[in-house]
Structure formats: structure tokens, C-alpha cells
């Protein structure tokens, strides 16, 4: 395959022989993408960006599983995780496999060495050890039933969960957390990254929510007439309140109060960063 042809923006080449078909590729700013993937997935690949001066290959794989009551994406070394609740009854996962190498051929070949599986609700990715000039990583987008348990963990990347009620454990070592319209029992933590929590309805549906970040800002958006037992604070940073609350004593960097008639505990804390509580 000609390097000159692949270097052209949106260029594509299809070569067939009696014994084999060479995969058609599209190039987005030196990111090689199989041309048969949807426009939405092509945009997802393009958003990933380049990896320095190396050639980068992107491939989106579709996985489905039925019968599981929990989705696990654990020990993800690099890459983001996004999960959305829906009316579906099974698990649908899109895995964006990114590879980076010295040449286009090496990047494509490396992708073939990366395996992504979904079995009994457990997502696993395996491949060769990353090297200085040759590496791979996987990001995930998943749809699950709106009532579902989740266990999510990534080392370098964001975690986003929307519209799911269940037992949810989420953690990112270096990345942001965004949690919207959740319920159940939720525990989420980021070691280095911001957190943003958006509540919905008039009260928490479930046991409660605890979200903590060690180094990063925190934001909590609360609807009007919400009922909860709220705990929020920061050790080193400002506490900003954009909603009226009733407290006894002086507000410094920690707030404990009852919203409305009270309810399940909602706790959002940061060790090093500002905390803002506002209306949704």
C-alpha cells in the first residue's frame, strides 16, 4: 500500500486479489481508520488525536453480551470509559483500539495483537507490552439497562456514567469523573482529576452517593426542591455555594446540611481543589 496515497486527507485505497482483500483505510491527520466504520465512530477515532510523531491506527470493535447483571471494565491502563443506561436488556460495548508505532504497517499489525473480550459482563483487553515507540490503549463506550451494576476502573482516562441505577463503583487514577442522573449505591473516586455530579428528580433513589477526588475541582448540581442529607467539603480550596442552604455555625470549607425534608446521604469531597454547589 502506497504511503503517498494514505497521506492524503480522507484518502482511501482498496486492493483485492484472488486470495485476499486488503482492508480499506481512511486517513484523518495521520490516524488510520478502517473505512467501513460508521461516521460516528470515525469521529470518535479522530477525536483521539495523534501520539507525537508516530503513526496511529484506530479501530472500533462492537461487543454484546446478554444475561449478565453487572458490567465490569477493570484495570484499564489507558483510555476513557463511558456508560449510559437505556431501555435495552443486554450489554452493548464499543471498544476503540488505538495503536501507535513507527510506521503505518507496524501500527496496523499491532492492532491485530490486541484482544478485547466481553464475557459474563466482564470486559478485558490484552496485548503485547507497551514500548517507548510502540504502544496500544483502549477506550470504551457502553450501553446497559437502566437498572444495572457497574464496576469501572481506568488508570489514565475519564469515567462518565449517565442514567444508571445500581451498585456503581467507579475509579480513575488520572482522569475526570462525570456522573449524571444516577441512583442506587454509588462510590466514585479520582486520584488526579475533576469530578462533576448532576442530580435529578426530588430525591436520591437508593442508598446514597459518595464521590471523592484527591487532586482536582469538584462540582455538584442540585435541582430545586431536592431532599437529601448533604455533606460537601474541601481541604485546600474554596467552597462556593450558588444555592440557599440552612446551616448552624460558620461555613468554612466543610458543609453538612439537610436539604428539604432530608433523605439519602449525598457526599462530594475534594482534598486539593475548589468545590462549587449550584442549581441544575
N, C-alpha and C positions, 0 to 999 in steps of 0.2 A: 504493500500500500504506500502510495506516494506521500511523503511528508509535506511536500508543497501543496498538494490538494487539501490535506487535513488542516493546514494552517489558515485556510481561507475561512472567514466568518460564515457560520451556518453551512459550510461545505459538507457534502455527503458523497460517499462512494460505495457502490455495491458491486462485488465481484463474485461470479458464480463459476463453478467448474462442475464436471460430471460427478465428482466425488464429494464436493464440499461447497458450503456457502460461507463467504467471509462476511462477518457481521457489518451491517451498515452503521456508520458512525456520523454524528453531528458534532461540530466543534463550537463551543462557547468560550471565547477568550482562553483558548488552550485547555479547556475542560472537555474531554471526550465523553460523549453520551450516546448510548445506543439509540438510533433514530426512531425506533418503533415505540418508545415510551411516550406516554401522554404529555400534552403540553404542560399540564400542572407539574408533572414530575420533572420535566425538562427545566422548568423554573426553579424547582427545588434543588436540582443539581447546580444550576447557575448561581443560586444564592450561596452555595458552599464556598465559592471563591477558590483562588489558586493557593498553592502551597510553595511560596517562594519562587525560585526559578525552575522548579521541577515540573514535569508533565503530570497532569492529573486526569484520572479516569473516574467516571461516576456511573453507577448502575443502580436502579431501583428494583428491588425484588418484592414480590407480593406473597404473603403467607397468610393462611387461615387455619383456624382451629375451632372445633365445637366440642361442647361437653365440659369444658373447664369452668371453674367458678372463680378463678384468680389468674391475673396476668402478672408474670414475673419478668422483669428485664433488669438483671443484676450484673455487677462487675463490668459495666460498660466502660472501657478505658477512655475513649474519646468520642464525643458526639452527643447530640441532644436527644431528649425523649419527650414526645408529646402524645397525650392520651385524651380522647374525647368520648364521653358517654353518648349513646344513641339508642334507637329503638331496636337495633339488631340483637340477635340471640347468640351470635358466635363472636369470635375474636378475629379481627382483620388487622394485619400489621404490614406496613410498608417499611422496608429496610433500605436506607440509602447507603450503599457501599462505596466508599471513596478510597482510591489508591493513588499513591504518588511515587514516582520513580524518575530515573534519569531520562528515559526515552518513552515514547508513546507505547511501543511494543511491550516494554517491561511493565508499564502501568496496567495495561490490559491483561497481561499474563498474571500479574499479582492478584487481580480481582478474582481470577479463577481459583486461586488458592484459598480464598476466604469463603468459609461456610457459615450460613445463617440458618438456624432451625427454629421451628416453633412446635413444641410437643407438650401436651398436657398443660398448656398455658405458660410454659417456660420458653423464653427466647434466649438463644445462645449464639454467639458469634465466635468463631475460631479461625486462626490463620497463622502464618509464619511470624516469627518475632520481628518487630519493627527495628529498622536500622536507621542510621543517620540520613541516608539518601534514598531510603526505600521504606514506605510505611503505608498503613491502612487504618481506617476507622469507620464506624457505622453509626448512623443516626436513625431514629425510629419515629414513625407516626402510626398511631394505633387507634382503632375504634372498638369499643367494648359495650356491652349492655349497660344501661344507666345505673343499675344496681350490681356492683361488681367490686371485688377486692383487688388491690394493686400493691405490688412491691417493685419500686423503681430505684435504680442506683446508677449514677454515672460519675466518672472521675473528673472529666473536663467537658462540660456542656450544660445546657439549661434543662430544666424539667418543667413541663407545663401539663396541668391536668384541668379539664373542664367538664362539668356536668356529670360527675360520677358520685354515687353514694355507696360507701362500703368501708371496709377496713383498708385504709390507704397509708402506706409508708413510702416516703419519697426522700431521696438524699442526693445532693450534688456536692462534690468536694470543691470544685471550682466552676461555679456557674449559678445562674439566677434560678429562682423558683417563682412560678406564676400559678396560682390556684384560684379557680373561679367556679362558683355555683356548686360547691361540694356538700356532702353530708356524710354521716356515719362517724367513724373514729379516725381522725386524720392526724398523723405525725409527720412533719416535714422539716428538713434541716439542710442548710447550706453552710459549708465552711468558709467559702470566699465568694460571695455573690449577693445580689439584692433579692428581696422577697416582696411579692405583691399578692395580697389576698383580697378577693372580692366576694362578699357575702350576698345572698339573695333571700327573698321572702321576708318573713317577720321573725323567724327564729331558726336556730340550727336544728336540723333533723338528724338526730343521732347523739352519740356520746360527747362529742366536742372536738375541738381543733387546737393543736399546738404547732406553731411554726417558729423556728429559731434560725438566725444566721449569726455566725461569729464575726464576720467582717463584711459589712455591706449595709445599705439602707433598707428600711422596711416601710411598707405602705399597706394600710388596711382600709378598705372601702366598705361602708356600712349603709344599708338602706334606712330610710326613715322608719320610725316606729318598730325598730328591731329590738328583740328581747334576748338578753344574754347576760352572763357574768363575764365581764371583760377584764383581762389582765394584759397590760402592754408596757414596754419599757425599753430603755437603752442605757448601757453603762457609760459609754463615751460617745455622746452625740446629743442633738437637740430632740425634744419631744414637741411635736406640733399638732394641735387639736383644731380641726375645722368643723367640729360638731359640738353641740352643747352637751355637757355631761355634769352629773352631780357627784361631788366628792366631798369627803371630810378631810380637813387639813390642807396642807400645801402640796401642790403638784410640782414635782421636780423632774425626775427622769423615769419615774415609775407610776403607773396608773392602775388602780384597782377600783372598779365601779360596777354597779348594776345598771344595765340598760333596760328601760321599760319595766316589765314585771319580772325580769330575770330569766334564767334558762340555762342551757348548757354552757360550759366554760369555753371561752374563746381567748386564746393566748398567743400574742405575737411579740417576739423579743429580738433585739439585736445587741451584740456586745460592743461593736465598734461601728457606729453609723447613725444616721438620723432616723427618726420614726415619725411618720405622718398618719393621722387618722382622719378620714374625711367621708363625705357622703358619696354614695354610688348613684 
